[in-house]
Amino acid sequence: MGIAVDAVQEKRAEDVEDLKETVAVDTVHNDEGLRVLANYQGDQTWTAQEEKKLVRKIDMKLLSIVIVTYGLQYYDKSMLAQAVRLPIVHSTSPVTNKIIGTLWSD
């Protein structure tokens, strides 16, 4: 009986050690990426080459978004400039002209 009790206590000690190493994961927001990172067992150090590759990948994604946003803003401002030249906008009302003036002042 003493051997069985010792085995149970040893198992409990192992379980306690496992719990100490457990990382708390946010389950409220259902973040799948966070779950993957929490269960990752591989090498957790970065080489300079890996970091450079990751930074370049992030930069390319952000740069494409910035370029598209800038293009859309440029297109919007140029269409607004064309609309101001039309006689329809000038003849509507002072309120419309004031709104267009504030939009154009950015």
PELIN-V979981 format. One record per backbone hydrogen bond with DSSP energy under -1.0 kcal/mol. CO is the residue of the C=O (numbers start at 0). NH is the residue of the N-H. Records with the same first field share a line. If there is no record, write none. Layout:
BEGIN
CO->NH ; NH
END
This chain:
BEGIN
0->4
1->5
2->6
3->7
4->8
5->9
6->10
7->11
8->12
9->13
10->14
11->15
12->16
13->17
14->18
15->19
16->20
30->34
31->35
32->36
33->37
34->38
46->50
47->51
48->52
49->53
50->54
51->55
52->56
53->57
54->58
55->59
56->60
57->61
58->62
59->63
60->64
61->65
62->66
63->67
64->68
65->69
66->70
67->71
68->72
69->73
70->74
71->75
72->76
73->77
74->78
75->79
76->80
77->81
78->82
79->83
80->84
85->89
86->90
92->96
93->97
94->98
95->99
96->100
97->101
98->102
99->103
100->104
END
